[in-house]
Amino acid sequence: MTYRLEDRSRLGRMSLAAAAVIVASLSVQSPAQTPAAVSVQPPALEKSISLNEWSERVWEAGVDGNEDLLHDLIDLPPGSITSPESTEAYRNAVRSWHQTRQHSTEFLEKGRQEAIESLQAALEKEDLAEALKHAVAYQELIQDFDTALQHESVREAIVRADESIDRLIESGDLMQAQEILFRLKTAYLDTSRQEQFGEYEDQLEELTQQLQLLRRYDPQDFHELYRLRAEARGDESSAIRPFNPMLTNRWRDEVSGIRVEMLRSILDTASREHINSQGWKPLVLGGIEALRTLATTPMIDDTLVGLSDTRMVDEWIAGLDDIETSFAEATEQSHQPRSLGRNVIDEIAELNARTVNLPLEVMWREFGDGAMTELDRFSEVIWPYDIEDFNRQMQGEFIGIGVYIEETELGEIRISSPLEGRPADLAGIRSGDIVVSVDGVSTTGWTLRDAVREITGPAETSVTIGVRRDSDDRNHEFTIVRDMIRMHTVKGWELDGFDANGRPEWQWFIDSDRRIAYIRMTGFDQQTYGDMLQALSEMQSEEGMPAGLILDLRYNPGGLLETAVNVSNLFVNEGGIVSGEDRFGESSFHATARKRRAYLSGTPVVVLINNGSASASEIVAGCLQAHEAGIVIGSRSYGKGSVQTVHPVTEHAKLKLTTQYYRLPSSDGITPGRMVHKKPGSTDWGVQPDITVSMTPDQVLEANKIQRDAEFQQAPDDWDTEAKGPWVAPRITKLLEDGLDPQLHTALMILQAKAYGDEAALADSR
């Protein structure tokens, strides 16, 4: 777990760490433009085009991004749709779709007003972090970020928050200062005020780094800061558990095994392989700055006792300054920065020995992490402490009990969610349970790595997990048999349950009558492509191959490049899928479609994306868009168009580096395709949807909750049985019936129109 605030474009604008809300851009017709009733037989169109021609025009309007024409055509199909029953069904579908759009408009107007009212109320209470949260929400709701900054209440919140930062830092309230800086930075994101954005970003980066250091090396003082911030927020004191003294020395595990040879190998590889590398110089300077920050982080001297001697600290910082100056000057005159950089490492070791005497493992870890900050936010060192978890994430399967675990702010091991249908879920483990023992051994002071090592084990062996629940005071024990755990990333429309092997059984068709299927992908791991093929096989055995498909890539953070290529190839039978570009601007790879793998080529596909869709998701969406193999709906994607490769450093450490940018295929196959990576200062990035469809914050929250709860076979941890009665999972159809997901609803309408036309064409051919 990390305490670095998430920075995923505007992904984290609506909240801070606890419950991020993804907010798409709003582009919804006003109530006056949304008809209350729909006529599906306008005489002009009825006489001019056939049903098949109409459906082709609907599809072409979507591919061309002509939103106005698309809406008009959906409203006005020609004549009877194959039968009176189909005509009535389509009329009802259009009416429901308009109700969804009306619902969005009403939420939007209400949300703007509530955001300003909540902002003003927070200002009256002097709660500046809360005020900024509502200021950012107001920005999202009007979608003109510069204009929003001029609103009187927004301006007041920003000015007062800015004035509070120095005061908060001087008083030691680092967490509130961090929260305010995060929200100030977010308020200026995507505005024309990029200089101000950069200043807040730099301040936030420095403060966040200090808090990370404090948490690692002085968890007791970090806990105290957390407690004070929780009390200031009004959290119940009973929810703030006392500090666990077993965490005091955990930092030794986090730096264990780190050696200077490992650091040299890291710098060698990064300077040689990173796509934007400027050699050793910026890496060395970043490492020196990290050591300077370590020495100036408040309260950390309780653990790193060498930093408690003010005179030695002053000598240490002065010595770092001298080393930095000499190195910078020497690199201007020398063509051997590698040799100079390696000398710097030796000089720092000597300086450390005669001043603050930091543990060498600490010094080399912080130097290495600081060097990585000079590259990009996707490059990182996988230190020995983290290597097991990293390897497991890449595999997509492991032997265990089937739970996601996390470390709380207080250092406890918590079940974030059990995997449905897997051993822990079937045994009764719940989301929110605190793991207090494993096989009778207390977890006090355990790291996540400790918990993973003890909970996992050979298949068909048992482990006893003791948990504490907030709902009662006693501990519960569950004996669970370990099994192979698959992290399923391919999901369908509605969950029917699980088979005897714990594999989810899905209803794949969102509209069985029209044979329109739905697939939601949550990642791209080694198992994803095979799961996609299995889904297609199940569809074919149930209803036949789909006549249309909704591919939902919203909130999908990406994964393996090879998997993205294979998934894209399902829909594209020729031409390029994606290409790579190295640090010299030369092609590093070029993935081309293979016809025999294009099982869904020609199938109408609508891809859903938003600003949580990144990396491999953008490859798939961008590839289908470039080949006009599908229509992309939603909001602009995240803009993570880079490829990370993993380099071995030693047997127990790895280096993940950005080594390439990828380009999407061009429409003509000749000119260079778009580069979707969001570089600093760039305005053209990500995958732009063909049709922009919006979701308000309330819609996003409610839609996500329904989608989550619809897959729960047991009550979620926030379910109040006494107040609400026995748990009954909501039907996923509420997303459409209650107008909560206009992106999904629009995709369905387009595919239904296409299906009606295809049915008519098939009937005519007979």
C-alpha positions as a printed Julia matrix, in Angstrom:
766×3 Matrix{Float64}:
   0.0     0.0     0.0
   1.19    3.49   -0.7
   0.16    6.87    0.57
   0.94    8.56   -2.7
  -2.19   10.31   -3.9
  -3.44    8.89   -7.17
  -2.87   11.14  -10.17
  -4.73    9.56  -13.06
  -5.54   12.57  -15.25
  -8.77   13.9   -13.74
  -9.46   10.45  -12.37
  -9.03   11.54   -8.77
 -10.68   14.95   -9.02
 -13.79   14.16   -7.04
 -12.16   12.6    -4.01
  -8.89   12.07   -2.18
  -7.61    8.5    -1.92
 -10.63    7.1    -0.06
 -13.15    6.69   -2.89
 -12.02    8.03   -6.24
 -14.83    9.04   -8.56
 -14.29    9.02  -12.29
 -16.21   11.85  -13.91
 -16.71   12.01  -17.63
 -17.3    15.18  -19.59
 -20.9    16.33  -19.78
 -22.48   16.72  -23.18
 -26.18   16.1   -22.75
 -29.13   17.74  -24.49
 -31.16   20.16  -22.44
 -34.67   19.13  -21.38
 -36.16   21.22  -24.14
 -34.29   19.17  -26.72
 -35.34   15.83  -25.27
 -38.78   14.76  -26.51
 -41.16   13.22  -24.03
 -42.6    10.87  -26.65
 -41.06    9.39  -29.77
 -42.65    8.92  -33.15
 -41.04    6.05  -35.0
 -42.82    6.48  -38.33
 -42.01    9.9   -39.8
 -43.51    9.99  -43.34
 -40.46   11.69  -44.88
 -38.0     8.95  -43.92
 -40.51    6.15  -44.42
 -40.76    6.93  -48.11
 -37.12    7.73  -48.74
 -35.0     4.88  -47.34
 -35.35    1.24  -46.38
 -34.92   -0.1   -42.89
 -31.55   -1.59  -43.83
 -30.36    1.71  -45.32
 -31.5     3.53  -42.18
 -29.57    1.19  -39.88
 -26.44    1.61  -42.02
 -26.8     5.38  -41.72
 -27.07    5.03  -37.93
 -23.84    3.05  -37.89
 -22.04    5.43  -40.25
 -23.12    8.43  -38.17
 -21.58    6.75  -35.12
 -18.32    5.91  -36.9
 -18.11    9.46  -38.27
 -18.8    10.97  -34.84
 -21.86   12.86  -36.1
 -23.79   12.99  -32.82
 -26.68   15.16  -34.0
 -27.37   12.96  -37.02
 -27.02    9.83  -34.91
 -29.63   11.07  -32.43
 -32.02   12.12  -35.22
 -31.74    8.78  -36.98
 -32.27    6.76  -33.79
 -35.41    8.82  -33.15
 -36.8     8.4   -36.65
 -36.58    4.93  -38.2
 -38.56    4.33  -41.39
 -41.89    2.53  -41.3
 -42.56   -0.67  -39.42
 -39.55   -2.5   -37.96
 -40.05   -6.02  -39.35
 -43.26   -6.47  -37.32
 -45.74   -4.47  -35.2
 -44.28   -6.13  -32.09
 -40.77   -5.07  -33.03
 -42.0    -1.56  -33.78
 -43.53   -1.28  -30.33
 -40.42   -2.73  -28.71
 -38.23   -0.19  -30.48
 -40.56    2.65  -29.52
 -40.24    1.64  -25.88
 -36.46    1.35  -26.19
 -36.14    4.86  -27.62
 -38.42    6.25  -24.94
 -36.29    4.6   -22.23
 -33.12    5.99  -23.81
 -34.5     9.51  -23.78
 -35.48    9.11  -20.17
 -31.88    8.18  -19.41
 -30.61   11.3   -21.16
 -33.22   13.41  -19.38
 -32.1    11.85  -16.12
 -28.51   12.91  -16.83
 -29.54   16.47  -17.59
 -31.48   16.76  -14.36
 -28.6    15.33  -12.35
 -26.25   17.79  -14.04
 -28.3    20.88  -13.23
 -28.93   19.74   -9.69
 -25.27   18.84   -9.21
 -24.02   22.29  -10.23
 -26.24   23.99   -7.71
 -25.42   21.55   -4.93
 -21.68   21.83   -5.59
 -21.68   25.6    -5.08
 -23.96   25.39   -2.05
 -21.74   22.73   -0.48
 -18.62   24.76   -1.31
 -20.04   27.83    0.42
 -21.09   25.81    3.46
 -17.58   24.33    3.74
 -16.04   27.81    3.58
 -18.25   28.95    6.44
 -16.96   26.01    8.49
 -13.34   26.81    7.52
 -13.07   23.32    5.99
 -10.87   24.29    3.05
 -10.19   20.76    1.81
 -13.92   20.08    1.62
 -14.51   23.41   -0.11
 -11.92   22.59   -2.76
 -13.49   19.18   -3.31
 -16.77   20.86   -4.24
 -14.95   23.46   -6.36
 -13.44   20.66   -8.42
 -16.85   18.99   -8.67
 -18.29   22.25  -10.0
 -15.55   22.36  -12.64
 -16.46   18.89  -13.81
 -20.14   19.7   -13.97
 -19.77   22.73  -16.21
 -16.85   21.26  -18.21
 -15.22   24.66  -18.74
 -12.42   24.52  -16.22
 -11.04   28.02  -16.78
 -14.48   29.59  -16.48
 -15.16   27.66  -13.29
 -12.05   29.19  -11.71
 -13.64   32.63  -12.1
 -16.7    31.81  -10.01
 -16.6    33.98   -6.9
 -16.91   31.1    -4.43
 -14.37   28.96   -6.29
 -11.88   31.86   -6.29
 -12.37   32.41   -2.58
 -11.79   28.73   -1.81
  -8.58   28.65   -3.86
  -7.15   31.85   -2.36
  -7.85   30.82    1.22
  -6.53   27.31    0.65
  -3.34   28.63   -0.93
  -2.75   30.92    2.03
  -3.15   28.02    4.47
  -0.43   25.73    3.09
   2.64   27.24    4.75
   0.79   27.58    8.03
  -0.26   23.91    7.99
   3.25   22.68    7.18
   4.82   24.85    9.9
   2.32   23.5    12.44
   3.09   19.91   11.43
  -0.32   19.17    9.91
   1.27   17.57    6.87
  -1.69   15.41    5.88
  -4.12   18.28    5.6
  -1.51   20.27    3.7
  -1.1    17.32    1.33
  -4.84   17.05    0.8
  -5.2    20.75    0.05
  -2.25   20.76   -2.34
  -3.69   17.77   -4.16
  -7.02   19.52   -4.64
  -5.38   22.8    -5.68
  -3.3    20.97   -8.27
  -6.41   19.2    -9.54
  -8.32   22.47   -9.84
  -5.68   23.76  -12.28
  -5.35   20.51  -14.22
  -6.55   20.87  -17.84
  -6.78   24.66  -17.53
  -4.69   27.31  -19.28
  -2.98   28.09  -15.96
  -0.29   25.42  -16.31
   2.39   27.42  -14.51
   0.28   27.48  -11.35
  -0.52   23.8   -11.83
   3.21   23.02  -12.0
   3.94   24.91   -8.79
   1.3    23.0    -6.85
   2.46   19.72   -8.41
   6.05   20.32   -7.26
   4.94   21.24   -3.74
   2.7    18.19   -3.55
   5.46   15.89   -4.79
   7.86   17.05   -2.09
   5.32   16.8     0.72
   4.06   13.4    -0.43
   7.62   12.1    -0.49
   8.15   13.28    3.07
   5.0    11.53    4.25
   6.07    8.33    2.53
   9.43    8.51    4.27
   7.79    9.21    7.6
   5.45    6.27    7.21
   8.33    3.93    6.35
  10.86    5.02    8.96
   8.73    6.49   11.76
   5.3     4.83   11.61
   4.4     5.92   15.13
   4.6     9.62   14.3
   2.87    8.92   11.0
   0.07    7.23   12.96
  -0.23   10.31   15.16
  -0.57   12.56   12.1
  -3.22   10.22   10.76
  -5.09   10.27   14.07
  -5.09   14.06   14.21
  -6.34   14.32   10.63
  -9.07   11.73   11.27
 -10.24   13.63   14.33
 -10.28   16.87   12.35
 -12.48   15.16    9.75
 -14.87   14.1    12.46
 -14.14   10.36   12.3
 -15.32    8.35   15.27
 -12.56    7.85   17.8
 -13.43    4.14   18.08
 -12.47    3.7    14.43
  -8.96    5.03   15.09
  -7.15    2.05   16.54
  -4.01    2.55   18.67
  -0.57    2.33   17.17
   0.82   -1.16   16.72
   4.38   -1.14   18.16
   5.28   -4.18   16.05
   5.42   -1.84   13.04
   8.29    0.17   14.48
  11.09   -1.86   12.92
   9.36   -2.97    9.77
  11.48   -0.6     7.71
  14.33   -3.04    8.11
  12.39   -5.58    6.03
  11.65   -2.97    3.36
  15.34   -2.22    2.8
  16.67   -5.72    3.43
  18.86   -7.11    0.69
  19.66   -3.79   -0.99
  23.31   -3.38   -1.93
  25.32   -0.7    -3.68
  25.98   -3.05   -6.62
  22.22   -3.25   -7.11
  21.99    0.54   -7.24
  24.78    0.79   -9.81
  23.04   -1.79  -11.99
  19.77    0.14  -11.71
  21.39    3.4   -12.83
  23.27    1.67  -15.63
  20.12    0.08  -17.02
  17.92    3.15  -16.62
  20.44    5.47  -18.27
  20.78    3.09  -21.18
  17.2     1.9   -21.75
  14.68    4.56  -20.67
  12.96    6.22  -23.61
  13.62    9.76  -22.41
  16.88    9.09  -20.62
  19.42   11.89  -20.56
  22.07    9.58  -19.2
  23.43    9.36  -15.69
  23.28   13.04  -14.84
  19.57   13.52  -14.03
  19.46   10.16  -12.27
  22.34   11.11   -9.97
  20.86   14.54   -9.29
  17.49   12.96   -8.48
  19.16   10.54   -6.09
  21.03   13.34   -4.3
  17.81   15.36   -3.95
  16.09   12.32   -2.41
  18.83   12.04    0.22
  18.49   15.73    0.96
  14.73   15.28    1.42
  15.35   12.31    3.72
  17.56   14.45    5.94
  15.01   17.28    6.17
  11.87   15.19    6.79
  10.49   16.12   10.21
  10.35   13.56   13.05
  12.23   10.9    11.11
  15.27   11.15   13.41
  13.46    8.97   15.97
  14.44    6.01   13.79
  17.4     7.25   11.78
  19.23    8.53   14.84
  22.1     9.96   12.84
  19.7    12.68   11.71
  19.17   13.84   15.29
  22.55   15.57   15.41
  21.9    18.99   13.88
  25.57   19.68   13.27
  26.06   16.37   11.43
  22.91   16.94    9.38
  24.18   20.37    8.34
  27.5    18.83    7.3
  25.67   16.07    5.42
  23.52   18.51    3.46
  26.46   20.82    2.76
  28.48   17.83    1.58
  25.65   16.71   -0.72
  25.49   20.22   -2.13
  29.22   20.18   -2.85
  29.06   16.73   -4.46
  26.12   17.82   -6.59
  27.85   21.01   -7.74
  31.1    19.23   -8.58
  29.27   16.48  -10.45
  27.16   18.95  -12.47
  30.25   20.94  -13.46
  32.27   17.84  -14.33
  29.56   16.4   -16.57
  29.58   19.61  -18.6
  33.24   19.02  -19.46
  33.43   15.23  -19.55
  32.05   12.58  -21.88
  32.11    9.97  -19.14
  29.04   10.7   -16.96
  28.79    7.02  -16.01
  32.22    7.05  -14.44
  31.5    10.34  -12.71
  28.19    9.02  -11.42
  29.77    5.9    -9.98
  32.32    8.14   -8.24
  29.46   10.16   -6.74
  28.09    7.01   -5.13
  31.45    6.34   -3.5
  31.74    9.97   -2.35
  28.27    9.84   -0.78
  29.18    6.65    1.1
  32.29    8.34    2.5
  30.34   11.5     3.42
  27.71    9.4     5.17
  30.33    7.53    7.22
  31.76   10.74    8.67
  28.44   12.54    9.26
  24.95   11.07    9.77
  25.91    7.4     9.38
  22.66    6.26    7.76
  22.21    2.52    7.21
  23.58    1.86    3.73
  20.48   -0.06    2.69
  18.36    2.99    3.51
  20.64    5.31    1.61
  20.76    3.21   -1.55
  17.02    2.59   -1.6
  16.17    6.27   -1.28
  18.82    7.23   -3.83
  17.39    4.69   -6.3
  13.79    5.8    -5.8
  14.84    9.43   -6.17
  16.6     8.64   -9.44
  13.4     7.07  -10.8
  11.42   10.27  -10.15
  13.58   11.93  -12.83
  12.25    9.52  -15.45
   8.47    9.12  -15.37
   5.77    7.92  -13.0
   5.54    4.48  -14.61
   9.19    3.54  -14.12
  10.14    2.06  -10.76
  12.5    -0.24   -8.93
  10.99   -3.52   -7.78
  13.05   -3.97   -4.62
  13.56   -7.39   -2.99
  10.78   -6.63   -0.51
   8.21   -6.28   -3.32
   9.4    -8.85   -5.84
   7.03  -11.68   -4.87
   3.91   -9.53   -5.16
   5.07   -8.11   -8.48
   5.63  -11.56   -9.98
   2.23  -12.74   -8.78
   0.43   -9.79  -10.35
   1.99  -10.54  -13.72
   0.89  -14.17  -13.69
  -2.85  -13.66  -13.25
  -3.14  -16.86  -11.19
  -1.74  -18.3    -7.97
  -2.52  -20.83   -5.27
  -4.29  -19.36   -2.26
  -7.73  -18.75   -0.78
  -8.99  -16.05   -3.15
  -8.91  -12.68   -1.4
  -7.64   -9.21   -2.13
  -5.83   -7.9     0.93
  -4.53   -4.46    1.79
  -2.72   -2.75    4.62
  -4.72   -0.16    6.51
  -3.41    3.2     7.64
  -2.86    1.59   11.04
  -0.77   -1.28    9.71
  -3.47   -3.96    9.92
  -4.13   -6.6     7.25
  -7.62   -6.09    5.87
  -9.7    -8.09    3.38
 -10.55   -5.55    0.68
 -12.73   -8.13   -1.08
 -13.03  -11.9    -1.37
 -13.19  -13.27   -4.91
 -16.68  -14.5    -5.61
 -16.98  -18.27   -5.68
 -13.47  -18.9    -4.39
 -12.57  -20.7    -1.12
 -12.51  -17.66    1.19
 -15.82  -16.37   -0.13
 -17.47  -19.77    0.21
 -16.11  -20.14    3.74
 -17.68  -16.85    4.85
 -14.83  -14.32    4.75
 -16.24  -10.82    4.17
 -15.0    -7.58    2.73
 -13.67   -5.4     5.55
 -12.59   -8.27    7.81
  -9.34   -7.59    9.69
  -7.01  -10.59    9.63
  -5.8   -11.06   13.21
  -4.22  -14.51   12.94
  -3.11  -17.17   10.46
  -2.92  -20.74   11.74
  -3.07  -19.41   15.28
  -0.17  -16.98   14.84
  -0.96  -13.3    15.45
  -0.57  -10.99   12.46
   0.52   -8.12   14.69
   3.35   -6.31   12.93
   3.0    -8.3     9.71
   3.6    -6.76    6.34
   1.48   -7.55    3.29
   4.32   -9.74    2.14
   4.2   -11.69    5.43
   0.45  -12.18    5.08
   0.69  -13.34    1.47
   3.49  -15.77    2.28
   1.57  -17.37    5.14
  -1.89  -17.42    3.57
  -0.78  -18.89    0.26
   0.66  -22.37    0.04
   0.39  -25.72   -1.76
  -2.93  -26.63   -3.37
  -5.36  -28.75   -1.34
  -3.76  -27.78    1.98
  -5.72  -25.9     4.62
  -5.11  -22.65    6.44
  -7.05  -21.2     9.38
  -7.75  -17.48    9.16
  -8.82  -15.51   12.23
 -10.66  -12.24   11.54
 -12.19   -9.4    13.52
 -15.31   -7.63   12.31
 -16.56   -4.18   13.16
 -20.04   -5.61   13.59
 -19.08   -7.46   16.79
 -16.33   -7.73   19.37
 -15.39  -11.38   18.99
 -12.98  -12.97   16.55
 -14.07  -15.49   13.93
 -12.0   -18.38   12.61
 -12.36  -20.0     9.18
 -10.47  -23.07    8.01
 -10.07  -22.82    4.25
  -8.6   -25.23    1.69
  -6.19  -23.55   -0.72
  -6.81  -23.81   -4.44
  -5.59  -22.4    -7.75
  -6.94  -18.86   -7.92
  -7.71  -17.24  -11.24
  -8.09  -13.48  -11.47
 -10.92  -13.33  -13.99
 -10.7   -10.19  -16.11
 -13.49  -11.04  -18.58
 -17.03  -10.57  -17.27
 -20.47  -10.74  -18.81
 -23.76   -8.94  -18.39
 -25.29  -10.8   -15.47
 -23.74  -13.28  -13.04
 -25.69  -16.51  -12.67
 -23.39  -18.06  -10.11
 -20.32  -20.28  -10.04
 -19.63  -23.79  -11.23
 -18.17  -26.58   -9.11
 -14.66  -25.27   -9.82
 -15.49  -21.74   -8.73
 -15.55  -20.38  -12.27
 -18.15  -17.62  -12.78
 -21.09  -18.41  -15.02
 -22.33  -15.4   -16.98
 -25.27  -14.38  -19.04
 -23.45  -12.82  -21.98
 -26.38  -11.23  -23.82
 -27.71   -7.84  -22.78
 -30.44   -8.19  -25.43
 -31.14  -11.84  -26.21
 -33.83  -11.04  -28.79
 -31.38   -9.07  -30.92
 -28.39  -11.27  -29.86
 -26.44   -8.27  -28.54
 -23.68   -9.41  -26.19
 -21.84   -7.56  -23.44
 -18.26   -8.12  -22.25
 -16.58   -6.1   -19.53
 -12.82   -6.41  -19.29
 -11.13   -5.35  -16.06
  -7.53   -5.93  -17.12
  -5.19   -7.57  -19.63
  -3.24  -10.41  -18.01
  -1.95  -13.72  -19.3
  -5.38  -15.34  -18.98
  -7.52  -12.61  -20.59
  -7.32  -13.68  -24.23
  -8.17  -17.29  -23.42
 -11.1   -16.09  -21.32
 -12.33  -14.01  -24.26
 -12.28  -17.06  -26.52
 -14.11  -19.07  -23.85
 -16.76  -16.34  -23.61
 -17.29  -16.45  -27.38
 -17.61  -20.23  -27.23
 -20.24  -19.99  -24.51
 -22.15  -17.35  -26.46
 -22.17  -19.5   -29.56
 -23.49  -22.51  -27.67
 -26.24  -20.41  -26.03
 -27.52  -18.05  -28.74
 -25.09  -18.32  -31.65
 -22.4   -15.79  -32.43
 -23.48  -12.3   -31.38
 -25.1    -9.93  -33.87
 -23.53   -7.06  -31.95
 -21.17   -6.62  -29.0
 -20.64   -3.99  -26.32
 -17.0    -4.12  -25.18
 -16.79   -2.23  -21.88
 -13.24   -1.02  -21.18
 -14.17    1.68  -18.68
 -11.88    1.81  -15.61
  -9.64   -0.82  -17.23
  -6.04    0.18  -16.32
  -4.45   -2.05  -18.97
  -1.87   -4.79  -18.63
   0.11   -6.89  -21.07
   0.85   -5.59  -24.57
   0.65   -9.05  -26.14
  -2.84   -9.55  -24.72
  -4.0    -6.19  -26.1
  -2.74   -7.2   -29.54
  -4.52  -10.56  -29.4
  -7.81   -8.99  -28.26
  -7.62   -6.32  -30.98
  -6.98   -9.03  -33.59
 -10.34  -10.59  -32.75
 -12.04   -7.63  -34.44
  -9.51   -6.61  -37.12
  -8.55   -9.01  -39.92
  -5.78   -7.05  -41.64
  -3.46   -4.09  -41.23
  -1.62   -2.74  -38.23
  -2.78   -3.08  -34.65
  -0.14   -1.1   -32.78
   3.49   -0.15  -33.26
   6.27    0.85  -30.94
   8.7     3.74  -31.14
  11.99    3.76  -29.28
  14.02    6.61  -27.8
  15.43    7.46  -31.22
  12.0     7.72  -32.85
  12.57    4.51  -34.77
  10.09    1.65  -35.01
  10.77   -0.95  -32.35
   7.92   -3.33  -33.13
   4.9    -3.52  -35.38
   1.96   -5.81  -34.56
  -0.14   -6.77  -37.57
  -3.52   -8.49  -37.64
  -3.74  -12.13  -38.66
  -6.85  -12.96  -40.6
  -7.34  -16.42  -39.12
  -7.56  -14.92  -35.61
 -10.2   -12.31  -36.46
 -13.14  -14.34  -35.17
 -15.31  -11.24  -34.67
 -14.33   -9.35  -37.81
 -17.47   -7.75  -39.25
 -19.41   -8.0   -35.99
 -20.79   -4.56  -35.03
 -18.9    -3.52  -31.89
 -19.32   -0.51  -29.61
 -16.4     0.14  -27.24
 -17.0     2.03  -23.99
 -14.1     4.08  -22.58
 -13.54    6.84  -20.04
 -10.63    8.54  -18.35
  -9.98    5.39  -16.34
  -9.25    3.44  -19.53
  -5.49    3.23  -19.95
  -2.64    1.51  -21.73
  -3.82   -1.81  -23.22
  -7.41   -0.52  -23.15
  -6.36    2.39  -25.32
  -4.63    0.07  -27.77
  -7.82   -1.94  -28.28
 -10.15    1.06  -28.47
  -7.78    3.06  -30.68
  -7.14    0.15  -33.02
 -10.84   -0.55  -33.6
 -11.49    3.14  -34.09
  -8.67    3.53  -36.63
  -9.93    0.57  -38.66
 -13.57    1.67  -38.29
 -14.16   -1.77  -36.85
 -16.24   -0.33  -34.04
 -17.73    2.83  -32.57
 -16.05    4.29  -29.46
 -18.38    5.89  -26.9
 -17.77    7.66  -23.59
 -15.1    10.2   -22.7
 -11.42   10.64  -23.54
  -9.17    7.89  -22.23
  -6.33    8.32  -19.77
  -3.42    8.74  -22.17
  -0.94    6.12  -20.98
   0.56    5.22  -24.35
   3.87    3.87  -23.15
   5.38    0.42  -22.89
   7.2    -0.72  -19.76
   9.7    -3.54  -19.93
  11.01   -5.41  -16.9
  14.78   -5.72  -16.56
  16.49   -8.05  -14.08
  18.8    -6.17  -11.74
  19.82   -9.05   -9.51
  18.21  -12.34   -8.65
  15.99  -10.55   -6.12
  15.24   -7.18   -7.75
  13.92   -5.86  -11.04
  13.61   -2.55  -12.81
  10.43   -1.58  -14.64
  11.27    1.03  -17.26
   9.37    2.96  -19.89
  11.28    2.03  -23.03
   8.84    2.72  -25.86
   5.83    4.77  -26.83
   3.22    3.06  -28.92
   1.39    4.43  -31.92
  -2.08    3.46  -32.99
  -2.58    2.42  -36.62
  -3.23    5.28  -39.02
  -6.43    5.39  -41.04
  -4.54    5.15  -44.34
  -1.91    2.69  -43.17
   0.89    4.94  -44.46
   1.19    8.04  -42.3
   2.3     7.64  -38.65
  -0.54    6.79  -36.32
  -1.51    8.8   -33.27
   0.63    8.65  -30.17
  -1.8     8.56  -27.25
   0.7     9.11  -24.42
   0.02   12.24  -22.4
   3.33   14.07  -22.28
   3.75   17.18  -20.1
   2.13   20.15  -21.82
   0.52   18.11  -24.59
  -3.07   18.76  -25.65
  -3.52   15.83  -28.05
  -3.5    12.58  -26.1
  -5.63    9.58  -25.29
  -8.34    8.04  -27.43
 -11.1    10.51  -28.23
 -14.51    8.83  -28.42
 -16.45    8.97  -31.66
 -19.54    9.86  -29.63
 -19.11   11.7   -26.34
 -21.69   10.57  -23.81
 -21.62   11.83  -20.26
 -22.13   10.55  -16.76
 -22.68   12.75  -13.75
 -20.85   11.99  -10.49
 -24.01   10.62   -8.9
 -24.62    8.36  -11.87
 -21.05    7.06  -11.72
 -21.29    6.29   -8.01
 -24.65    4.57   -8.25
 -23.8     2.66  -11.43
 -20.55    1.37   -9.94
 -22.35    0.3    -6.78
 -25.05   -1.6    -8.68
 -22.47   -3.32  -10.86
 -20.48   -4.31   -7.79
 -23.46   -5.45   -5.73
 -25.04   -7.37   -8.61
 -22.05   -9.73   -8.52
 -22.17  -10.3    -4.75
 -23.58  -13.62   -3.62
 -23.39  -12.43   -0.02
 -24.13   -9.07    1.56
 -21.38   -6.45    1.12
 -19.72   -5.13    4.25
 -21.79   -1.93    4.21
 -25.15   -3.74    4.17
 -27.35   -3.1     7.24
 -29.44   -6.26    7.63
 -31.48   -4.91   10.55
 -32.5    -1.77    8.68
 -32.81   -3.22    5.16
 -33.64   -6.87    5.7
 -31.94   -9.9     4.11
 -29.49   -9.2     1.31
 -30.83   -9.52   -2.22
 -28.39   -8.64   -4.98
 -29.76   -5.89   -7.28
 -30.51   -6.75  -10.9
 -27.94   -5.38  -13.3
 -30.81   -4.18  -15.51
 -31.29   -1.29  -13.07
 -28.43    0.44  -14.91
 -30.76    0.87  -17.89
 -34.14    0.93  -16.17
 -33.13    3.72  -13.78
 -31.19    5.72  -16.39
 -27.89    5.42  -14.5
 -25.58    4.52  -17.39
 -26.19    6.68  -20.49
 -22.95    5.46  -22.08
 -24.07    1.85  -21.95
 -27.6     2.8   -22.96
 -26.44    4.69  -26.05
 -24.24    1.77  -27.1
 -27.22   -0.56  -26.79
 -29.47    1.73  -28.85
 -26.94    1.9   -31.7
 -26.51   -1.87  -31.78
 -30.27   -2.44  -31.6
 -30.77   -0.15  -34.59
 -28.04   -2.01  -36.46
 -29.56   -5.36  -35.56
 -33.04   -4.38  -36.81
 -31.54   -3.34  -40.13
 -29.49   -6.52  -40.43
 -32.61   -8.58  -39.72
 -34.46   -6.75  -42.48
 -31.6    -7.3   -44.91
 -31.54  -11.0   -44.05
 -35.31  -11.26  -44.58
 -35.03   -9.5   -47.96
 -32.28  -11.88  -49.07
 -34.55  -14.83  -48.45
